[in-house]
Amino acid sequence: GASHQKPQALQRTIDVDGRRILLAKSGKRTCNATMAYVLREAHSTWNDKIGFAATGQLSWTPKYSEEDVGISQYMKKRTQGIHGVLKGTWSDFVVQEVRIDDQRVVNLPADDQVKAEDMKEGKAAARQKWLKFTLCKMGLDTISAIRIIARMANIPYTSFRFAGIKDKYGITLQEVTLMSHYSHRFRDLVSSEYKVKNGKIWISEVENCSRPLHSGELYGNRFVVVLRNVTLDHKTMHRSVRRLRKGGFLNYFGMQRFGGGSIPSLEAGRHLLLMNHSAFVQSIMSTRLSTNKQEIEAKELYEKNGSLEEVMHLLPSYCIAEKQFLEARLQGNPLQAAVSAIPFKSLFVQSYLSGLWNEACSYRIKRYGSKQAVEGDIILLETIGGGQKGKKMQKIKIVSEQDAKNRTYSILDVVLPMFAEGRRVVLPRNRMGKWLKKRMKVENIMHTMKVVEIEDVDGCCVSVDQEDCEDEMQTRPSKATRSKTFTEVCKFRHVVVRPQRMRSSVRRYSSVDDAVFRGLSEDLMNGGEGDFTALVLSFTLPAGCYATMALREIMRTETSHHYHYSLFREQLVLFARSNSTIAKISRARQERKKLTKRKRRRVRNDDFVLPFKTVFNVQANDIEKTA
């Protein structure tokens, strides 16, 4: 019954020895399966080996599968995967931004405690209108981390600027800019270690700057990824890594692009793009993907035309979009104005359009293969212009019959257009283009953009400014769309991308949740002792590319958070079911019963508490080897 445990059973946390431990409810006497859910929450040290399982905010039913969002093809079909568990602990997935100006990796200093003197004052600093700082977070996406900082410092979250949204499940480092007008409030915040550095957020490298960061203004991202419990031999693993390094991977939008909450982002994004506000509200207030009882109760009350105040009170805190909508309606705003009050609603449209691009990429590979460019494909050529003031442009070209015969261009040069509202879309001149036009008609989005020929594009050039790379899809209803005058050309995305500066190593570890990669300063070298094998990879990807899609090429498994958490949980169940572990649990419970009522904590009758040291001092050699 452990695999069918309801998500509400993971909401109970208690304090043991000064640390927070998450417990599942156990109404029966069998505690071996329940032991698997005893997990640790993040401790404020960089080398902590805490997994995302400790947060207790999980979606047990996957919202979308990879097939639902158009991810279905591989570079090579008949290839053995190495499988493994992804993002088992926080330190298993480390992301560092790469600056666009000097291509240096954003890193933490040796002393990451920020002092108020780091922000200089005076006439020179007064001319600098922005502050720039390094944000390191763990267990939070970028938007949530910025909201926490803004709330604690009493600063509007719209005053922050960042280059990209980083993943929630891992340790990430990135640069963020803030208006210097709020520097005095920000100084009071960062000077106190306990307000910001709470085990999930660090702030360092605070300095003055002259301009803010824009979306996509980064060279790329540096990843250090650990794949746990890999069972193949070293030769097969290194062969898979070598194939990825040379051939690349399909540049799909990853599963995190489509969110992990209870809102069906694909349906909501389509309704929002078509300006169907009533259907959009029905999709975000639907209970189809909800797993939390309180959320289901609140949304069912809304469907029964209940009190908006009561619905807003019942909704959990993570239902940000729903609460902002209800708050706007309570203020007397009409439906369209209330929808406009939802923050980051453009992410829904981006999710929907990303799903369409994934489908187009799968069709291109299925139809023409992944070896070379074919006649009618669109390719990107040399870059024209550049500099701080000049726009950076890039030529596009249609592959001719002669180019295809001579194999002038490879699959790495092939791009596909990004659907975008109010843009002119250039389609390939082959069956791929016919498929895209048919797909646009089926989705009824032809009127939101205009299909043009490549000759209609001035000089066959498109803008590739870095500040637009991450935000390829402009999702705001523009005047150009309403007046049917389409000016800007759509962006293009490469079908296949090759990782850069890729390194790999094989390590062994002794415990299920043992830290394999302990810090950014550690070298990637083979070694370690234990019964488990892990593959450690480090590589750099361009802005807008997803590391999970690169790993999918060699793992040959689902990359969703739900799937890999289930695998990691199964390992914990095996860990808890070993004979020595059960014996220690029984002894811990007997010691617990001997304590006086004064020393005992107030817990419910169906909960139990285990000492921290008793739980996590069990070694891997106590586990019986299983298939």
N, C-alpha and C positions, 0 to 999 in steps of 0.2 A: 503493500500500500504506500510505500514511500514515494514512488513516482507519480502517484495520483493525489498527493497532498495539496490541499487548496492553498492559494496564495495568501489568504488571511492568516494562515498558521505561521507565517514568517514575520509578523508584525510585532512580536514581543521582544523587547530588549531589557536587560538588567545589568547592573554594575557588579562586577566581581573583581576584587583586588585592584580597584581603581580603573578598570577597563570595562568597556561595554561589550557584552556578549549577546548574540542573538539566539533565541531559543524558539523551537517549534512546540506547539501544544502536543501533549501525549496523554490521551485519555485512557490508553491501555497500558499494560505492564511491560510490553515489549519496548525496551529503550534502545536496542541496538540500531534500529533504523533511524530513530529520532536523533541519535548521537551524530548522524551525518549532517544535521542542520546547525550544529553548534559551531558557529563561525565567528571570527574576530572582526571588529570594525577598525577603521583606519587609525593608526597611531602616528603622531606627528614626528616621524623620522623618515628621511629620504630612502633608506634601505628597507623600509617595512615591506613585508611580503603578504599584504592583505589583498584578498580578492574582491571582485565586485559582488560576490554572493553575500557580503556582509551588510549591504545596504537594505536588503529586504524589499526594494521597490522593483519588482520583476513582473514581466508580462509572460505568464506561463503558456499562453496560447499564441503562437506567432501570428502577427497581423497579416503579413504577406509572406509567401514563399518566393524563392528566386524565380520560379516560373511565372508568378503573378506579375512581377516587375520586369519581365522580358529577359532575364538572365538564363540562358539555356545552352550556349555553345562554349567550346574550348578551342584553343589553338590547335591541339592535336587530340583527336578523340580517343584512340586506343593507346592510352598511357596509364600506367599504374600510379595511383595517388599514394602519398605518404600519410594521409589522414592526420591524426593528432588533435590536441585540444588547444584552442586559441583563446587568449584573454582569460586564463585560469586565475591569475592574480593581477593586481594593479601593475606591477613591474613587468608583466609579460608583454605589455604593449606601450612603448615609449615613443612619443612624437615630439620632434623639435622643428620649429620653423627654420627655414633657410632664407636669410635676408636677400633682397633683390639687388641691393647696391653693391655689396662686397661678397655675396654668396657665403657668408659665414653663418654657422649654426647658432641659434639662440640657446644659451646655456645658463645655468645658475652659477653664481660666484661661489667661492669657498665658504664665505660667510653670507648666508642668504637672509640675515636679519637686516631689515631696512631701518635706517636712522633718519630722523627729520632733517639732518644736515645734508642729506644727499640731494635735496632740492634747493638749489642756490637761489638767493634772492638778490635784488639790486636792479639797476637800470638795464643791464644786459639781459637779465632774466625776465624783466617786465616786457621786453620786446618779443619774447618767445611766447606765443599764444597757446602752446600746447605742452603737455607733459607726456613723456613716454616711459613706460615701465615694463618689466618682464613679469608675466603671469604664469605661474606653475600651478596646475590644478590636478586633482585626482578624484575620480568619481563624479564629476560634473561636466556638462558640456559648457562651451564658452558662454552662451547666452545666460545660462543659470548662474555661472560664476560671476559674470558682470552684474547681474541683478542683485546678488548677495552683497557685493561690494558697494553698489549704488545705494542699496537700502541701509546698510550700516553707516555709510558716510553721508546719507541724506543728499545724494547727488542724482539728478535725472539720468537714467540709464542711456538716454539718447545722446548724452555728452561723451560717451565712450566710442572709440573707433578701433576696429581690428581688421586684420587682413583676411581671416577665415575662421570658420567654426570648427573647433576640434572635437574629437570623439569623447564621449562620456566615460567609456570603459577603458581606462588606462591613465598613464601619467603624461601630460602634455605641457609643453613650454611654448609660449608665443609672446609677441610684443603687442601692447595695447597703448593707445594714446587717449588723453583726457584733456579737456579744455582747462587751461591754466587758471581760469576764473575760479575754479573750485579747488585750487591747490591747497588752501588753508584747511579745508575740510578733509581733503585726502591726506594731508600731513598728519592730522590728528588720528586718522585711521591707521596708517601704516606704522606710526610710532608705537602703537600698542600691539604687542605680539599676539595677544590672546583674542583680539577681535577678528583678525584676518587669518592668521596662521593657526587654524583650528584642526589641522590634520588633513585638510582638503584643499587649501589655498595658500600659496606663498606669493609674496610680492617683493621684487628686488629690482636693482638697476634703474632707479628712478632718476630721470634727468629731464632737462628742458629741451624742447625741439620746436622747430618753426612751422611744421605742417603736420596734419593728421595722416593716419594710415587710411588707405582705401581698400575696398573689398578686392581680393585677389592680388594685392601688392606684395607679393612674395615670390621668390625664385622657385620654391617647392617646400617639401617636408622631408626630414630625415627620420627614418623609422628604425627601431630596434624591437624585434618581435621574437617571442619564445613560443614554439610549438611543443606542447608537453605530450608525454606518453606516446612517442613515435616508436613503432615496433619494427620498422624495416631496417635492413642492414645499412651501414655507412655508405657503401658504394652506391646503392640505389638512391639514397637521399642526396648525395652529392651530384648524381646524374640528373636528378630532377631540378636541383638548383642551377646547374649549368645550362639546362634547357631553358629555364626561365630567364637567365642572364642574357642568353644569345637571341632567343626568339621573341621574348616579351610576353605580354598578356593582353587579353581583350579589355579595353578601357571602359568597362561598364561603370555606371553609377552604383555605388555600394548600397547595401541594405540600410545603412544608417541614414541615407538620403531620404528615405521614406518614413522615418520616425519609428518610435517604438511604443507610442501611447495608444490610446483607445480610439483615436479619431482616424477614420479611413481616409488617409491623405490623398490617395488617387482620385476617389470620387469627389472629395471636397475641393480639390484643386481644379477639377474639370468644371464644376459648378461655378466656382469663383472666376475662372477664365471666361466663361460664357455669361457672366454677370447675372446668374440665377441665384439671387441671394436667399430666397426661401428654401430652395433645395440645399444650398450650402449650410444653412442653419440646421436643417433636418439631419444632415450628415454628421455635423460635429456634436449634435445632441442625441445621436443614435446610441443604443445600448448593444449593438451587434458585436462589437469587439471589446466591450467592457468586462473586466474581471473582478473589480472591487465592488463589494455589496453596497457600500455607501454611494458610490458613483451611479450604480444601476438604479438604486432607489431614487436618487435625485433626478436622473434623466427620465425615469418613468413618471415621476410626479410632473415634470415639465410637459411630457406628452399628454398628460391628463389635464393640462391647462391649470396646474396648481399655482400657488403663490410664487412669484419670482424671487421674493426675499427668502422664502423657505428653501427653494431650490438652490439658491446661491449659498445659503448657510450649510446645506447638506453636501455640496460638492467638495471633494478633497482639494487640498492646496495645489496639487500638481495640475489641476484642470484650469490652466491659465486662460486659454482662449475662451472657454465656456463662461468663466467668471467675468472676463472683460466684456463679453457680449451682454450678459445679464445686467451688469452694472450700467452699461450704456442704455439699456432698455428701461431700467428703473429711473434713470434721469429724464425720461420722456423722449428720447431720440427715436426717430423712425427706424425701420428695419435696415435700410441701406447705410444709414449713419452708424448704427450699432455694429454692423459688420466691419465698417471702416475703422472702428475703434479697437479691433482685435490686433494686438502687436504681432509682427512677423507673419502676418497672414500670407504674404507672398511665398513663404516656404511651401505652402500647400500647392500652389501653381507650379513651383519648381519641381516638386515631387512628381506631379502628373506629367509634365513635359519631359522629365528625366526618364520616366517609364517608357514614353514613346520613343526616345532615343535608344534606349536599351533594346526595344523590339526591333528597331531599324538595324542596329548593329548585329543582332542575332540573324536577321534575314540576310544581311550582306555576307556574313561568314557561311551561312548555310547554302546560299546560292552560288557564290563565287570562290569560296575557300579562303584560307588565311595565308597564302604564299606570296601573292604578288598583286599589283594593281591591274585592273582589267579595263577594257575600253568603256568610256563613259564615266569612270570614277572621277571624283574631285580630289585634287591634291593641293597642298600648300607649297609655295616656292620661297624664294629669298625674301628677307625682311628689308623694307625700304623705310628710310627716315629714322627717327629716334631722338634721344635727348630729352631734356627736361621740359622744353616747350613744344617741340615738334611731335606730331602724332606718329606712332609706330604703325606702319601698314605692312601687309603681307599679301603677295599675289596669290590668286587662285587660278587653277587651270583644269580643263577637262582632258583626261587622258585620251589621246587619239589612237586609231587603229595601229599606226606604225609604232607608237610608244609601247603599246601592249605587246606587239610582236617582238620588239627589241628588249623587252623587260627593262625599260628605262627607269621605272619607279617601282619601289617595293611596297609591301603592305604597310610599312611604317610611315609612308607619305600620304596614305589615303585618309580622308576626313569625311565626316557626315555633317549636314547642317543641323543646327540647334533650332528647334521651333521656338519662336518668341513672339509675343504679342506686339503688334505695331511694327514689325520688321519685314523686310523683303527677304524671301527665302529662295536660295539657289539650289536646285535639285540636280542630282546626277542624271546623265543622259544614257541610261540603260534601264533594265528592269527594276533596279533599285529606286530610281526616280518615279517610275510608274507606281510602284508599291507605296512610296511615301505619299504621293498625291491621293491615291485611293484611301489610305489610312486617314488622311486629313478630312476627306469627305465623310468617312464613316463616323469619325469623332465630332463632325460638325464644327470644325474650327477654321474652315477656309476663310471666313469673313474676318477673322482676327489677325490675319497676316496676308501677305501677297506673294505669290509665286512668280519669280522673274527668271529670265535667261541670264547666263553669265555675261553676254554682250551688253546687257543693260546696266551692269555694274561699272562705275567709272574707273577706267584703267584696270579692270579686273582685280581691284585691290579691296581688301577688307581691313578694318581696324582690329589690331591685336594688342591694344593698350593693356598693360598688366592690371590696371585697376578694374578692367572689365572681365578678366579671365575667370575669376571665381563666380561672378554674378552674370553668367552668360545670358540668362533669361530675364529680361526686364518685364516684370509682372504687373506693374501698376497700370490701370486703365489710362491710356494716354490720349491727348488731343488728336494725335496722328491717327489713332484707331477710329475715333469718332468721326473725324472728317474724311476718312478713307484716303489720306495722303501719307504714304509709307516712304520714309526717307532713308533710314539706316538699314544696312544689310545685316543679316543674322550672323551669329558667330558659328565657328566650326570646331569640331572636336575630333581628335585622332581616334581611329578605330583600334589601333594597336600601339602600345607604349612599352618601351624597354627600360627596366630599372637601371639606375646609375650607381656607381660605386658600391656594388653589391658584394658582401662578405658573408660567410657562413661558418658555423662551428657546431660540433656535436658535444653535448655535455650530459653528464649523468648526475642524478640527484636521488636522495634517499627517502624523502617524505613526499606525500601527495601534494602538499601546498608549500614545499620548500622553495625558497627564492633561488631561481636559476641565474638571473641577471640582477646584480645588486646595486648598480649605479652607472651613471653615464661615463664615469672615468674608467670603468673596467674594460679590459681588452677582450675581444672575442677570440678566445682560444679554446681548443679542445681540452677536456679534462673533467675532473669531478669524480666522485665515487657514489655508488648507490645502485639500486635495482631498476631505476627508471631512466629513460633516455629522452632528451629534449634537443630540438634543433633550434639554434639561435641564428637569426638572420638580421642583417643591417643593410639598408639601401635607401636611396633618395629617389623621390618621385616628383614630377612637375606639379605645379599648383592645380588643384581640381581633380587629381587622380587619387584612387582609393587603394590603400595597401591590402585591404581584405580581398580585393579582386585579383591582385597579384598573387596572394597566398592561395586563393581558390584554384589557380592554375596548377599548382603542385599538390594541393591537398585532395582535390577532387571530392569535396564534401560541401555541404551547406555552410555559409559564412554568417548566418544570423546569430544574434546574441542568444536567442532561446536554445538553439541547437547545441552550441558549445557549452552553455551553462549546464545543460542536461548531462553532457558527457562528463564535465568536471564533477557534478554532483554524484554520478554513478561511482566515480573513483572514491569519493568521500564515504559512500555507503559501504563499499568493499573495505575501506580503511576501518570503519566503525564495526564491521561485522567480524573482524579477526578475533580469535579467542582471547588473546591477551587484553584487547581493548574492552571487551565485554566484562572481563573480570575486574578491570580497573573501574569501570562504570558502577559495577555492583558495590565495590568497596567504597566508592565516593558517596553513593546513596546511603550506605549504612552509616558512614561518618556524618552525613548530613542529618540523619534522624537523631543522632546522639546530641546534637547541639541544643542549647536551651532556646525557648521561645524568644527571649530577649535578643539573642544574637541572630536568630533566623530572620531572613528577609520576608516581607509580606508579598507572597506570590500566591497565585491561584492554586487550587488543589490539583489541577491537571498539569501544572508546570513543575519543573525540577531544575535545580541549579547544580552545576558541576564546577569544582575549582579549576582555575585557568591552567595551572601547571599539570594537573592530572590529565586534562584533555589533550594537551599538545606536546607532552613529553614522550608520546608513544613513537617508537622508531619504525622505520619501514621494514626492518627485518622481522618484526612481529607479524607481518601480513603474510598469509599463505599465498603463494603464487597461483593465480587463476588464469584461465585462458583469456 
